Amino acid sequence: QVIKCKAAVAWAAGEPLKIEEVEVAPPQAMEVRIKIHYTALCHTDVYFWEAKGQTPLFPRILGHEAAGVVESVGEGVTDLKEGDTVLPVFTGECGECRHCKSEESNMCDLLRINTERGVMISDGKTRFSKDGKPIYHFLGTSTFSEYTVAHAGCVAKINPEAPLDKVCVLSCGASTGMGAALNVAKPKKGSTVAVFGLGAVGLGAAEGARIAGASRIIGIDLISERFEKAKLFGVTEFINPLDHAKPVQEVIAEKTDGGVDYSIECTGNVKAMIQAFESCHDGWGVAVLVGVPHSDAVFQTSPLNFLTERTLKGTFYGNYKPRSDLPGLVEMYLAKKIELEKFITHEVSFADINKAFDYMLKGESLRCIINLIGN
């Protein structure tokens, strides 16, 4: 059956979202329809709402960091059923491709992120409409809607005991940062780690370094006010590059006897990426790039930085496979091994979703939780 429900529709770039009654079609083959309970606002949503640097696609239902319950399943879906508690994720795990079968990769051939696509992959059509006219999807999730349809490979089944207003942040930012530290950098106990960028992803990286037992976690950011909050995530020292006349990698080298053991870049600024790599100690230093740069950006550094035994790595979604790994992260939260409350700075009702955008644009929020069931 078609469901009528409320959704926050982005009709045009930069215009406030409008709560509309939309129609959500039933799930087709290998799809599930989910009742969204809580969703959070991520900077990626804001970026595509502003339509910066990519092909604008409107009208569109944004949102990709959320938690909810399966309402119905389409043909061929065997590992999810009505009533399951789930996290929809912007990337997927088909389980069949070379990437999914590799222990090294989470970049599924079928379901990896596609920011340009506004339709479902099975038939090239949308599941959302208003007055008979299609409304486009976003990242295969579109969680700014009371009901949404996603490919089953992009839906992680989790413990029904988990509080959905907290674990929803695991479907994007917090996991990306933590995984960059725990799965890719893999800092040793007692090591030094530099984190470039102290937004939600960078603080996730700091949290991962803290869990791994790093002794010094140096936060680098252009906004000094972020240091106080960052202490909650294990950041022990702070550097604002604007406070120094010399390049920040030289400042870090002086503070750490030649450089850090690990650095994690979470800004997407190519200059910061180069600084993160060059701030690593020769002989063993490892730098991990997390942020997504502008498509025209070029990474330039001396080849000697590699020949002197530094390692440069990249990561996508913290190397987590959504269906295989997210349930375990939820269990870590329930066992109090990771703290998600620290990421959440605001909560608003669905009717007030535009306030979440205001908080982020003003730099006041890490994560604002939007409540879709309390209206």
N, C-alpha and C positions, 0 to 999 in steps of 0.2 A: 504493500500500500504506500501511496505518496503521503508524506507527513508534512503538515503545515507547522511552521515554527518561526521563532524570532531569530534573526541574524543581523550582525552589524556589517552593513555593506559599504565598501569603499567605492563610491561612484566616479570619483575623479581624483587625480593626484593632489595630495595635500588638503583635500576637503575633509571636514569632520565626518567620521563614520555615521551612518544613519541606521537606526534600528528599524528593520523592515520585516513584514511577514513574508516568508519565502516558502517555496515548495521544495522538499527534498525527496528525490526519487528513491525507490528501493535499491539495495545493493545488487549489482550484477555479478557475474562469475568472478570468483576470487576476491570479492569485496565484502566489507562489513559496514553497517551503519551504526554509528556510535552516538549515544546521548552524552554530550559534554557536560561535566559538572563544574570544572574549573579550568581556566586557561590563563596563561601569563603573557605579558607583552615583552617581546624580544626586540633588540635593536634592528634585526633583519626585517621584521614587520614594518618598522618605521621607514627603513631604507626603501622598501618597495612601495610603500604608501606614498612617499615623496616622489617616487619614480626617478631615482637618480641612477644614471649609468646603465640602464637596461631598457628593453622595449616595454613601454607602459601597457598594462593590460587591465582594463576596467569595463564594466563593474566587476568587482572581485571581492571574495570573502577571504580576508587574511587570517593569520593565527596559525601557530604550529607548535606551541608549547602547552600541553594540556593533559588532562586525565578525565576518564569517563567510564561508561559501562556500555557493553555491546547491546544494541537493541535488536538487530537481526543480522543474519549472514546470508551471503549469496551462494550460488551453486559452486561446489568444489572446495568450500572452506571446511576443513576438518579439525583444525587445532584451536578454533575459537567457536564459542557458542553464545547464545543469548544469555545475558546476565554476567558475563565475564568482566572483571575490572581490568582496564587497559590504559596504556599510554600510546597515543598515536605519535608517529615519528616522521620527520621530514625526509628521511632516507630509509631504505628497506633492506630486507634480507630474504631473497627468494629461496635460498637454501640449495640451489641447483647449479649456479654458475661457478666459474673458476674462482672468483673473488670470495664467494660465500664458502666454498670448500677449502679455501686457504686459511691457515691460522694467522697469516701475516696481514690480511686485508679485510676491510669491512665495506669496500666500495662495490656493492652489488651491481652487476651489469644491467639488470632489468630495472631496479628500483632506486638507484642512486639519485641524489638531489637533482632536480631540473627546475630552475627558477622561471624559465620561460613558459613552461607548459601550464595551461589553465584548464585542462580536461583530463578525464580518466584515460589510462593507457589501454584499457580493454577495447573501447569502442570510439575513442576520440570525442566523446560527448561529456557535457557537464551533468552533474546530478542536482544542481541547484537551478531554480528558475523563479521568476516573478512575473506574473501576468503573461505567462507563456514565453518570456524572453530569457535566454540563458544568463546565468551569473557564473563567472569563472572561479576555478579553484586556485589555491595557493599552496605550493610545496606538497601537494597530495594530501593535505590535512585540513585546511580551512576550519580552524577550531573556534573562530568568532561566530559560531552558530550553535543553537541549542542541539541540533543534530547535524552530523556530517557523515560523509561516506569516504572510506579510505581503502586502499589495497590491503588485503590481509597480511601481506609481507611487511607492511609498514606499521603494524600494530603489535605491541608487546603485552602479553598477558602477565599481570602482576598479582601479588598477594592482596586479596580483597580487604584485609585488615588495614592496609596502608591508608593514611589520611590523604585524600586526593588533592586537597588544597596545598599540600607540601610537596608531594612527590611529582606533581606536574612539572616542576622545574627541571626534573631529570631528563625530560624529553628533548632538551636542547642545551642551553648554556652551561649549567653546572656540570653536566656529564662531559661536555666537550673539553672544558678546562681540566677537570679531574683526570680524565683519561689521558690528556696530553702529558700530564705528570706521571701518573701511575703506569700507563701502558707503553708510553713512547720514550720519555726521558728516563724513567725508572731510577730516580735518585737514590743513592745509597744512604743508609743511616749515617748521620753526622756530616753530610755533604752541604755544600753551599749552592743555593738556587737563586737566580735572578728572574723575576717575572716582569715583563714589559706590558704595561696596560692593566689597570686595576678596576676594570668593569666586571661584570658578572663572570665572564669567561676567565679573565685573569685571576679573579678571586677563587674560582674553581681550581685553577692550576695551583694557587698557593695552598688551598685546602689539600690537594693531592700531595704536594710536597711535604706538608705538615704530617699527613697520615704516614708517608714513607719514612719520616724521621729525620728530615733535613734539619741541620743545626742553625743555619742562617738562611733566611728567605728575604731577599732584597726586592722591594717593590719599586718599580720605576714608572712614574706617571707625571704628566704635565699639570695635574691638579693636586696641589699639596693637601687639600682638605680630605682627599681619599685615604690618607695614611691611617687616620684614626680608626675608620671602619675596617681597613685591611688588617689591623692587628688581631681582629677576631678570627681571621683566617690563617693566622700563623706568621704573618709578615713581621719580621723583626727589625728591619731597617728600611728607610725610604730615601730615594733620590729623585729630585726634580731636575731634569736636565737643564731647565731654564736658569737654575741657580748657579750654574758652573760655566766658566769661560771655555773649558776644554771639552772635547767629545766625551759623552757619557761612558763609552767603553773604557776610556783612560781612567775616568773617575772610579769605575768598578774595579779595574785592574789594581789601582793603588789601594783600595779598601780590602782586597782579597788576595794579596800576595800573588798577583799575576793573572787573575781572572777567576770566574766562578766555575764550579764543576758542571753545572747545568744551567741553561737559560731557556725560558719559554716565552715566546713572543705572541701577544694576544691583542694586537691593535689593528693589524692589516696595513699599517704604514710601512712602506718598503724601507725607509730610512731606519725605522726601529728594528726591522728584521735584520738589516746589516749590522746594526749596533749590537743586537742580541748575539749574533754569531761571533762577532769580533770581541765580545766581552768574555768569551769562554777561555778557559786556561788551555795552553798548548799541551799536547801529550795525551789528554783524556777528555777535554771539554766537549759537551754535547749540547747543541742548540736545536730547539724544536719550534717550527713555525706553525701557528694556529690560525692567525688572522688572515682574512682574504684580501689580497691587495687589488688595486685597480688593474684592469685587464692589460693596460699598457705599461705597467710598472716593470722595471728591470732591476735585478739583484746584481750588484757589482761589488766584488771583493777580490783581494789578491789571492791567486791560487796557492801562495805560500801558506795562507791560513789553513788550507786543507793538508798541505804537505807536512805541516808541523803538527799533524795528528789531532785536528779538531774535526768533529762530525756534525753535519747539518742534516736534520730530518724534517719531514713534514707530516702532518696528521689531519685526518678528516673525522670529525665527530669523536675525537679522542680514541680512535681505533676500536670503538665499541660496536659490536654487531647488535642491532636493536632488539631483536627477539631473543637472542641467546643471552645477552649480557645485562639488559636493563632489569630483569627480575632480580638478579643478584645485587644490583645497586640498591634496589628498594629494600631488600633484606638487610643490607649494610645499614641503611637508615633506621630500619625498625630495631636493629641491634645497637643503635646509638654509636655506630662506628663513623658515620658521617653526619654532619649537621646541616640540614637544609633551611631551617628557620632563618639563619643568618643572611641568606640570599633575598629574603622576602622583606621589602620595606613598606609596601602599601597593599591595601585590598580595596576594591571598588565593586559596586554592583554592575550587572551587565548594562543597565540603562546609563551608567556613568562611564562607559568604556573610554570615552574621549579624554577623561581625566588622566587615565593611564598614559596616554600619549603626551599630555601636558607635563606630567611628572618626568617622563624620560627626556623630553625635549629640553626641559630646564635642568637636567642633570641631577634631579633629586632622588631618583629611584634606581635600585638595582633590578628588582623584579616586583612588578605590581600584579597581584593576583586578581583576576576578574571572575566573580561568582555568577555562574549561569543558572544555579538552582535556587538561589535565595530571592528571586524577584517576585 
